[in-house]
């Protein structure tokens, strides 16, 4: 299987890392980046996040903001 971005079999372009997607994101890009990394629709992850807030309270919000601080931003060269 080759890389989607650079079309090489083994690459170091950083495309298969977990990044915040600021352009596709709504607040900080955490769910958008996570959805791209896992291959899941970002809207589905956002709905799960909202349901998680109702079920667990502020724990999901705290985890979201920690992830927003820890995750690196997606480099501009990876946007198409």
C-alpha positions as a printed Julia matrix, in Angstrom:
80×3 Matrix{Float64}:
   0.0    0.0    0.0
   1.43   3.36  -0.96
   1.15   6.72   0.77
  -1.87   8.78  -0.25
   0.11  12.02  -0.27
   3.5   11.17  -1.75
   2.66   7.88  -3.56
   5.64   5.99  -2.13
   5.46   2.6   -0.45
   7.29   3.73   2.69
   7.5    7.43   3.32
   8.42   9.94   5.95
   6.11  12.7    4.78
   4.19  12.67   8.08
   0.81  12.01   6.47
   0.01   9.06   8.73
   0.42  11.01  11.98
  -2.28  12.44  14.19
  -2.65  16.18  13.6
  -5.17  18.9   14.39
  -6.91  19.92  11.17
  -7.44  23.67  11.6
  -8.92  24.15   8.12
 -11.47  21.33   8.37
 -12.13  21.83  12.07
 -14.76  23.89  13.82
 -13.19  24.79  17.18
  -9.6   23.59  17.27
  -9.61  20.76  14.7
  -9.25  17.84  17.11
 -12.23  15.83  15.85
 -11.42  16.64  12.24
  -7.83  15.46  12.63
  -8.87  12.39  14.59
 -11.45  11.5   11.96
  -8.9   11.8    9.17
  -6.38   9.7   11.13
  -8.9    6.94  11.91
 -10.76   7.11   8.6
 -14.04   8.05  10.31
 -16.39  10.88   9.38
 -15.61  13.95  11.5
 -19.32  14.71  11.93
 -19.81  11.27  13.51
 -16.99  12.0   15.97
 -18.5   15.37  16.8
 -21.86  13.74  17.56
 -20.1   11.17  19.75
 -18.33  14.03  21.54
 -21.62  15.8   22.24
 -23.19  12.57  23.49
 -20.11  12.01  25.65
 -20.58  15.44  27.22
 -24.13  14.56  28.21
 -23.1   11.16  29.55
 -19.9   12.01  31.42
 -20.13  15.74  32.0
 -17.01  17.87  31.89
 -14.61  14.93  31.48
 -14.98  14.92  27.68
 -14.49  18.69  27.54
 -11.32  18.38  29.62
  -9.97  15.58  27.39
 -10.8   17.64  24.29
  -8.88  20.68  25.52
  -5.9   18.56  26.61
  -5.85  16.98  23.14
  -6.05  20.44  21.57
  -2.98  21.49  23.54
  -0.97  18.32  22.93
  -1.72  17.6   19.26
   0.46  19.25  16.63
  -1.12  21.26  13.81
  -1.26  19.67  10.38
   1.55  21.0    8.14
   0.41  23.06   5.16
   2.15  20.72   2.72
  -0.3   17.93   3.65
  -3.36  19.96   2.57
  -4.44  19.35  -0.99
